[in-house]
Amino acid sequence: MSNIPKAPKTLHVLLVEDDPADAFLIRTMLEEAKGTSFAANVAGSLREALAWLSANPCQAVVLDLSLPDSRGLATFHQLRQHHPALPVVVLTGLDDESLALQAVSEGAQDFLVKGQVRERRLTQALHHAMGRQRRLLRVEKALEHSQEEERVAREIAKQLLPTTAPEMTGFDLFGHSIPRGASGGDLLDWYQVASGCWRIAIGDVTGHGLGPSLLMATTRAYLRAYASMGVSIEETLAKTNEALLEDLGDSRNVTLFLAELDPATRRLTYASAGHVPGLLVDRHGAVRERLFSTGLPLGVLENATYPGEDPLALEPGDVLILPTDGVLDAVRVGQGHFGVDGVIQSVRRRLAGVSQALTAEGVVESIFTGVATWTQGKEPADDCTVVALRSLGT
């Protein structure tokens, strides 16, 4: 029997909100959320919130910045001072872009505005906040690898990442991964299943080096095994989560985006375990869809579910872009993260500079060029991986 503690089946969230009507609405959204069981408690002031948190288990806080006993970012700072390990999603009536940027740069996991948020966006923010904070707090200290450990780690990464693009009727697929150090924990894979559909997987294991490389290999093996048994993408993520709970322990988790493409119908379905949003852009670079997470990262919650989204119809010229958070989190000193906007602008610049349709390889290349330009040539702090799927035709 394993001694590893299991994650709670119900996620306890504290809503710090002094307006009873807003509190009721937000609490209802959380308690009626699909796929995750939330228990939402309400505190009407910062003092009440701090007292409640000192006496009760909690996995995340949804925080209003305007309270009877505290206002503005001072509210967040005081909460963070007392409970630095708790992920915080700011949900406020203050629609202020500069305030949002400052809050996120100082440690808030997300900044949402009241009246502009529905159930899906709120739960997605909490999913990502809990997974991301868990990863940030548990990132292992740098280990001194022996020459043999480094050789094994590099060999694992080399063997398991795709080396050639598949021949896929009507589509162009390409991916590339740059590890941080000797080897990384990013997962990139694609394979055909018995139905003729293609599965595309991109993920991120906490940390770098030999341990994450081995866990990436394990995760990849589970995905391929369940695919060979005809298991759906939703059930594949659920089963992989259960299998990884003991493998990962309390210090790691895996974010994973798993898609299935039917080339015959040009339809794509996906489910996402806490992974950063994917993007579907048209031939002109306009964003058609943002593909948000549908569940928690793998290895966080026992019996977690990962509902799939409705199929997306891919039109000729459409491009699906899937990054890992190392791409989005690449930093330029004084100007913040590369972010989703950096990805979009990089693709648009490449579209404007070519006389014919952009290839999937060209999309990936444009994003890595954008990251290098943004960081002014400095190495990003995390593994960077991008996969692009382009729909062919006119």
C-alpha positions in Angstrom: 0.0 0.0 0.0 1.2 3.5 -0.8 1.8 6.0 2.0 1.2 8.9 -0.4 -1.7 11.1 0.8 -4.6 11.3 -1.5 -5.9 14.7 -2.7 -9.4 15.6 -1.4 -12.4 14.7 -3.5 -13.9 18.1 -2.8 -11.9 21.3 -3.4 -12.5 23.9 -0.7 -12.5 27.4 -2.0 -12.9 30.6 0.2 -14.8 33.4 -1.5 -13.8 36.7 0.1 -16.7 39.0 -0.9 -18.8 41.5 1.1 -21.7 41.9 -1.3 -24.3 39.2 -0.5 -25.7 39.2 -4.0 -22.3 38.7 -5.7 -21.3 36.1 -3.1 -24.5 34.1 -3.8 -24.0 34.2 -7.5 -20.3 33.2 -7.4 -20.9 30.5 -4.8 -23.7 29.1 -7.0 -21.5 29.0 -10.0 -18.8 27.1 -8.1 -21.1 24.6 -6.5 -22.9 23.9 -9.8 -19.7 23.5 -11.8 -19.4 20.4 -14.0 -16.5 18.0 -13.6 -15.2 19.3 -10.2 -16.7 19.3 -6.8 -16.2 22.7 -5.1 -17.2 23.5 -1.5 -17.4 27.3 -1.4 -17.3 29.2 1.9 -17.8 33.0 2.1 -16.0 35.6 4.2 -17.3 39.2 4.2 -14.1 40.9 5.2 -10.3 40.4 5.1 -10.2 39.9 8.9 -12.9 37.2 8.7 -11.1 35.5 5.8 -7.8 35.4 7.6 -9.5 33.9 10.7 -11.3 31.2 8.6 -8.1 30.3 6.7 -6.2 29.8 10.0 -8.8 27.2 11.1 -9.9 25.4 7.9 -8.4 23.5 4.9 -8.5 25.5 1.7 -7.2 24.8 -1.8 -7.8 28.3 -3.4 -9.1 31.8 -2.6 -11.4 34.0 -4.8 -10.7 37.5 -3.6 -12.5 40.8 -4.1 -10.1 43.8 -3.7 -12.8 46.1 -2.2 -13.7 45.0 1.3 -14.9 46.9 4.4 -11.5 46.6 6.1 -9.2 46.7 3.1 -9.1 48.0 -0.5 -7.0 47.6 -3.6 -3.8 45.5 -3.9 -3.2 45.9 -0.1 -6.0 43.4 0.3 -4.1 40.8 -1.8 -0.8 41.7 -0.1 -2.1 41.1 3.4 -3.7 37.8 2.4 -0.5 36.7 0.6 1.6 37.7 3.6 -0.4 35.4 5.9 -0.9 32.5 3.4 1.8 32.6 0.7 1.1 29.1 -0.5 -2.5 29.6 -1.3 -3.4 30.2 -5.0 -5.5 33.4 -5.3 -7.8 34.4 -8.2 -8.8 38.0 -8.0 -12.5 38.6 -8.9 -13.4 42.3 -8.6 -15.5 45.0 -10.0 -12.4 47.1 -10.8 -12.0 46.7 -14.6 -8.4 48.2 -14.6 -5.9 46.7 -16.9 -2.9 48.1 -15.1 -4.2 46.9 -11.8 -4.7 43.4 -13.3 -1.1 43.3 -14.7 0.3 44.4 -11.3 -1.8 41.9 -9.4 -0.6 39.0 -11.6 3.0 40.1 -11.6 2.9 40.1 -7.8 1.6 36.6 -7.5 -2.1 36.5 -8.2 -2.9 33.5 -10.5 -5.6 35.3 -12.4 -7.6 38.6 -12.5 -11.3 38.4 -13.4 -13.9 41.2 -13.5 -17.4 40.8 -12.1 -20.1 40.7 -14.7 -17.7 39.4 -17.3 -17.2 35.9 -15.9 -19.3 32.8 -16.4 -19.1 29.4 -14.7 -16.7 27.9 -17.3 -14.2 30.8 -17.1 -14.2 30.9 -13.3 -13.7 27.2 -12.9 -11.0 27.2 -15.6 -9.2 29.9 -13.7 -9.4 27.9 -10.5 -8.2 24.7 -12.2 -5.1 26.5 -13.7 -4.5 28.5 -10.5 -4.3 25.4 -8.3 -2.2 23.4 -10.7 0.2 26.3 -11.4 0.6 27.3 -7.8 1.2 23.7 -6.8 3.9 23.5 -9.5 5.5 26.8 -8.5 5.7 25.8 -4.8 6.9 22.3 -5.4 9.6 22.9 -8.1 12.5 20.9 -6.9 15.8 22.5 -6.0 18.4 22.1 -8.7 20.1 18.7 -8.4 23.7 18.1 -9.3 23.5 15.4 -12.0 26.3 13.0 -12.6 27.5 12.6 -16.1 25.6 9.3 -16.3 22.3 10.9 -15.1 22.6 13.6 -17.7 23.3 11.1 -20.5 20.3 9.0 -19.5 18.1 12.1 -19.3 19.1 13.4 -22.7 18.6 9.9 -24.2 15.1 9.7 -22.8 14.1 13.0 -24.2 15.7 12.3 -27.6 14.0 8.9 -27.9 10.5 10.0 -26.9 10.0 13.3 -28.8 8.8 13.0 -32.5 11.5 13.4 -35.1 9.3 13.5 -38.2 6.0 15.0 -39.2 3.2 12.4 -39.9 1.6 12.0 -43.3 -1.9 13.2 -42.5 -4.4 13.7 -45.4 -5.6 17.3 -45.5 -3.4 18.5 -42.6 0.1 19.7 -41.9 1.5 18.9 -38.3 4.7 20.0 -36.7 6.1 20.3 -33.2 9.3 21.2 -31.5 10.6 21.2 -27.9 13.6 23.0 -26.4 14.4 21.6 -22.9 15.8 23.8 -20.1 19.1 22.2 -19.3 20.2 18.6 -20.1 16.6 17.4 -20.6 13.1 18.6 -19.8 9.7 17.5 -18.6 7.6 18.6 -21.6 5.7 15.9 -23.5 5.1 16.1 -27.2 3.5 13.2 -29.1 1.2 12.2 -31.9 -0.1 8.8 -33.1 -2.8 7.3 -35.2 -5.6 5.2 -33.6 -7.6 2.2 -35.0 -10.4 4.5 -36.2 -8.0 6.4 -38.5 -8.1 9.4 -36.2 -4.9 11.1 -35.0 -4.2 12.0 -31.4 -2.1 14.9 -30.5 -0.7 15.3 -27.0 1.3 18.1 -25.4 2.1 18.3 -21.7 4.3 19.6 -19.0 5.7 17.6 -16.0 6.9 19.6 -13.0 10.6 20.3 -13.0 13.5 19.4 -15.2 16.1 16.6 -15.5 16.0 12.8 -15.1 12.9 12.6 -12.8 10.6 14.6 -15.0 11.9 12.9 -18.1 11.0 9.5 -16.6 7.6 10.7 -15.6 7.1 12.2 -19.1 7.9 8.7 -20.5 5.5 7.1 -18.1 2.7 9.5 -19.1 3.3 9.0 -22.8 3.2 5.2 -22.3 -0.2 5.4 -20.5 -1.6 7.7 -23.3 -0.6 5.3 -26.0 -1.7 2.2 -24.1 -5.2 3.5 -23.5 -5.4 4.7 -27.1 -4.6 1.2 -28.4 -7.5 -0.1 -26.2 -10.0 2.3 -27.9 -10.5 4.4 -24.8 -11.9 7.9 -25.4 -9.7 11.0 -24.8 -11.8 11.9 -21.8 -11.5 8.5 -20.2 -7.8 8.3 -21.2 -7.1 11.4 -19.1 -9.2 10.1 -16.2 -7.4 6.7 -16.2 -4.0 8.3 -16.6 -4.7 10.6 -13.7 -5.5 7.6 -11.5 -2.4 5.7 -12.6 -0.1 8.7 -12.0 -1.4 9.7 -8.6 1.0 7.3 -6.8 3.8 7.8 -9.4 3.8 11.6 -9.0 3.6 11.8 -5.2 2.9 15.2 -3.6 5.6 17.2 -5.3 4.7 16.9 -9.0 1.8 17.1 -11.4 1.3 17.0 -15.2 -0.6 19.4 -17.3 -1.8 17.7 -20.5 -3.7 18.7 -23.6 -5.1 15.7 -25.5 -6.8 16.2 -28.9 -8.3 13.8 -31.4 -8.5 14.8 -35.1 -10.7 13.0 -37.6 -9.1 14.0 -41.0 -12.2 12.6 -42.9 -14.6 15.0 -41.2 -12.0 17.7 -40.4 -13.3 17.8 -36.8 -11.2 18.0 -33.7 -12.2 17.2 -30.1 -10.1 17.8 -27.0 -9.9 17.5 -23.3 -7.3 19.4 -21.2 -5.9 18.6 -17.8 -5.0 22.0 -16.4 -2.9 22.9 -19.5 -2.5 26.5 -20.8 -5.1 27.4 -23.4 -4.6 26.4 -27.0 -5.5 28.8 -29.9 -7.3 28.2 -33.1 -6.6 31.0 -35.6 -7.8 31.5 -39.2 -5.7 32.0 -42.3 -5.5 35.8 -41.5 -4.3 35.2 -37.9 -7.6 36.1 -36.3 -8.4 34.0 -33.2 -11.4 31.8 -33.8 -11.3 29.9 -30.5 -9.4 29.7 -27.2 -9.2 26.1 -26.0 -9.3 26.3 -22.3 -8.6 23.6 -19.7 -11.5 21.2 -18.9 -10.1 19.7 -15.7 -7.3 19.8 -13.1 -3.7 18.8 -13.8 -3.0 15.0 -13.6 -1.9 13.8 -10.2 -3.8 16.5 -8.2 -7.2 15.0 -7.4 -8.4 11.4 -7.1 -11.4 10.5 -9.3 -11.0 13.7 -11.3 -13.0 14.0 -14.6 -12.0 15.6 -17.8 -15.0 16.4 -20.0 -14.3 16.9 -23.7 -15.4 20.0 -25.5 -17.8 20.0 -28.5 -16.0 19.2 -31.8 -14.4 22.0 -33.6 -14.8 22.2 -37.4 -11.4 23.1 -38.9 -11.7 25.3 -42.0 -9.1 25.4 -44.7 -6.3 27.7 -43.6 -7.1 27.3 -39.9 -4.1 26.7 -37.6 -4.3 25.1 -34.1 -1.5 26.3 -31.9 -0.6 24.4 -28.6 2.2 25.8 -26.4 3.5 24.9 -23.0 3.7 27.5 -20.2 7.5 27.9 -20.7 6.6 29.7 -23.9 4.0 32.0 -22.4 6.1 32.6 -19.2 9.3 33.7 -21.1 10.2 37.0 -19.6 11.7 40.3 -20.7 13.0 42.3 -17.8 10.7 45.2 -17.0 8.1 44.2 -19.6 6.6 41.0 -18.3 5.8 37.7 -20.0 5.7 36.8 -23.7 2.1 35.5 -23.1 -0.7 34.5 -25.5 -0.5 37.9 -27.1 3.2 37.2 -28.0 2.2 34.0 -29.7 -0.6 35.6 -31.7 1.6 38.6 -32.8 4.5 36.3 -33.8 2.2 34.2 -36.1 0.6 37.4 -37.6 4.0 38.8 -38.4 4.9 35.7 -40.2 1.6 35.6 -42.1 2.2 39.2 -43.2 5.7 38.3 -44.4 5.0 35.2 -46.6 3.5 35.2 -50.1 1.8 31.8 -49.7 0.1 29.7 -47.0 2.2 29.4 -43.9 3.3 25.9 -43.0 2.9 24.3 -39.6 6.7 24.3 -39.3 6.7 28.0 -40.1 4.2 28.7 -37.4 6.3 26.9 -34.8 9.4 28.6 -36.0 7.8 32.1 -35.8 6.8 31.5 -32.2 10.3 30.4 -31.1 11.7 33.4 -33.0 9.3 35.6 -31.1 10.3 34.1 -27.8 14.0 34.6 -28.6 13.4 38.3 -29.6 11.2 38.9 -26.5 13.8 37.5 -24.1 16.6 39.3 -26.0 18.4 36.0 -26.5 18.3 34.9 -22.8 17.4 31.3 -22.1 13.9 30.9 -20.8 13.5 29.6 -17.3 11.4 26.6 -18.3 11.1 24.0 -21.1 9.5 25.5 -24.2 7.4 23.4 -26.6 5.0 24.3 -29.4 2.9 22.1 -31.7 1.0 23.5 -34.7 -1.7 21.8 -36.8 -2.6 23.5 -40.1 -5.7 22.7 -42.1 -4.9 22.5 -45.8 -7.1 23.5 -48.7 -8.4 26.8 -50.2 
